[in-house]
């Protein structure tokens, strides 16, 4: 398997790994610090206007911070979503993580079917004897046929 060249996979000896992740520009920790900074600035401005006599500024600023906090929470829950596909000896292991929930499927290398065909841009379905899983959510649709081709060629390689 050492002579195969992959665009999306890394090869370590006889093992091939595909790690497909959501494209997030901010980590959850950076998001927390951003939210704390936003809260400090907003409450500071609200207190300034409170002392000037505008008593409704603090309640509306609080509602705004709660809404932004909920939006940040939804973003942070999905920022670590991804797909890990691993080909080790005679097993293909697929792990999907979505909002902290992990779904795992194992397939026998010789029985795995990879669909769609090379011209289809839908999700890639990996199936074997009645069980199936779809991958490719975190890759652009026009690149999915190339990923399917890579998985097929890795499965065929000895």
C-alpha positions in Angstrom: 0.0 0.0 0.0 3.0 2.3 0.1 2.8 3.3 -3.6 -0.7 4.7 -3.3 -1.1 8.4 -3.2 -4.2 9.9 -1.6 -5.5 13.5 -1.4 -7.7 13.1 1.7 -6.0 10.2 3.5 -2.9 9.7 5.5 -1.0 6.4 5.2 0.9 4.9 8.2 2.4 1.6 7.2 -0.5 -0.7 6.3 -3.1 1.6 7.8 -5.0 4.3 5.9 -6.9 7.0 7.7 -9.3 9.7 6.5 -10.2 12.4 9.0 -12.9 14.7 7.7 -13.8 17.6 10.0 -16.2 20.5 10.0 -14.5 23.8 8.8 -14.6 25.8 12.0 -12.5 29.0 12.4 -13.1 29.3 16.2 -12.4 26.7 18.8 -14.9 26.3 21.7 -12.3 27.8 24.1 -11.9 30.9 21.9 -15.7 31.1 21.7 -15.9 31.2 25.6 -13.4 34.0 25.8 -15.2 35.9 23.0 -18.5 35.5 24.9 -17.0 36.6 28.2 -15.6 39.7 26.5 -18.9 40.5 24.8 -20.7 40.1 28.2 -18.2 42.5 29.9 -18.5 45.2 27.2 -22.3 44.9 27.0 -22.9 44.9 30.7 -20.5 47.8 31.1 -22.3 49.9 28.5 -25.6 48.9 30.1 -24.5 50.0 33.5 -23.3 53.3 32.1 -26.8 54.0 30.7 -28.5 52.6 33.8 -26.7 55.3 35.9 -27.8 57.9 33.2 -31.4 57.0 33.9 -32.2 54.5 31.1 -33.3 51.6 33.3 -34.4 49.3 30.4 -31.0 48.9 28.9 -29.8 46.2 31.3 -32.8 43.9 30.8 -32.6 44.2 27.0 -28.8 43.7 27.1 -29.3 40.6 29.2 -31.8 39.2 26.7 -29.4 39.9 23.9 -26.5 38.1 25.8 -28.8 35.1 26.5 -29.7 34.8 22.7 -26.0 35.1 21.7 -25.0 32.6 24.4 -27.5 30.1 23.0 -26.3 30.6 19.5 -22.6 30.2 20.6 -23.6 27.0 22.5 -25.2 25.5 19.4 -22.1 26.4 17.4 -19.7 25.0 20.0 -21.6 21.6 20.2 -21.1 21.1 16.5 -17.5 22.5 16.2 -15.9 19.2 16.8 -18.1 17.2 14.5 -16.3 15.0 12.0 -15.9 11.6 10.4 -13.0 9.2 10.9 -12.6 6.4 8.4 -9.8 3.9 9.1 -8.7 1.0 7.0 -6.7 -1.5 9.1 -5.8 -4.9 7.7 -9.1 -6.5 6.9 -11.4 -4.0 8.6 -12.9 -0.7 7.6 -13.9 1.3 10.7 -16.1 4.4 10.4 -16.7 6.7 13.3 -19.1 9.7 13.0 -19.3 12.3 15.7 -22.2 14.8 15.8 -22.9 17.1 18.7 -20.9 14.8 21.1 -22.7 11.6 19.9 -20.4 8.9 18.4 -21.7 6.4 15.8 -19.4 3.6 14.9 -19.6 0.9 12.2 -17.1 -1.8 11.2 -17.0 -3.6 7.9 -15.1 -6.5 6.5 -12.8 -5.2 3.8 -13.7 -7.7 1.1 -17.4 -7.1 1.4 -17.6 -3.3 1.5 -19.5 -1.6 -1.3 -18.7 2.1 -1.9 -21.5 4.1 -3.6 -22.2 6.5 -5.4 -20.6 6.2 -8.7 -17.8 8.6 -9.6 -20.2 11.1 -11.2 -22.7 11.5 -8.3 -22.1 14.3 -5.7 -24.4 12.8 -3.0 -23.1 11.4 0.3 -21.0 8.3 -0.1 -22.7 5.2 1.2 -20.5 2.4 2.6 -22.4 -0.8 3.0 -21.9 -4.5 3.7 -24.4 -7.3 4.2 -27.4 -5.2 5.2 -25.6 -2.5 7.3 -24.7 0.8 5.9 -23.4 4.3 6.8 -23.1 7.5 4.9 -19.9 9.6 4.9 -18.7 12.8 3.2 -20.7 15.4 5.0 -17.6 17.6 5.7 -16.2 17.6 2.2 -17.5 19.7 -0.7 -20.0 17.9 -2.9 -17.8 18.1 -6.0 -14.9 16.3 -4.2 -17.0 13.4 -2.9 -16.5 11.3 -6.0 -12.8 11.6 -5.6 -13.1 10.6 -1.9 -15.2 7.6 -3.0 -12.5 6.6 -5.6 -9.8 6.9 -2.9 -11.7 4.6 -0.5 -12.4 2.1 -3.3 -8.7 2.0 -4.4 -7.5 1.6 -0.8 -10.0 -1.3 -0.3 -8.7 -3.0 -3.4 -5.0 -2.6 -2.6 -3.2 -5.5 -1.0 
